[in-house]
Amino acid sequence: MPPSPLRPAPAFALVLAGSLGIAAAWVLLSQATGRQCSWMAVAAALDAALLLRMAGQRPGPRRALLAVLATLLAIALANGAIAATEVGRMLGLTPWRSIARLGAGHAWLLVQLANDAIDLAWLGAGVVVAAVLGR
């Protein structure tokens, strides 16, 4: 069966929902294990590539770019939420309240402190996997 015609709105909505979902799972896994779980970036890339294929996006650079952007969104959301929940736990705040109160600068500092070289390698691998599988 040939690929269906380009449908940007449903594909965008599906990838956005997928990025939010995989980021939420990443945060839950991180909170359960007490680690960054940066290998989940590869899972986010697999998820983005699969969702774009399911949405009927035609293969090519546009689909690869969308997969990379969805993976980067999941990485940013997960890392920011992990930092916020850690701070919120110390202050007695629920995760959604701490996410709303944590500033971007403070979150960026905490993300930089939490991720070491191995974590950065996993995050980079996730972006590369998204680019390759998204083609």
Buried (B, 14 or more C-beta within 10 A) or exposed (E): EEEEEEEEEEBBEBBEEBBEBBBBBBBBBBBEEEEBBBBBBBBBBBBBBBBBBEBBBEEEEBBBEBBBBBBBBBBBBBBBBBBBBBBBEEEEBEBEEBBEEBEEEEBBEBBEEBBEEEBEBBBEBBBBBBBEBBE
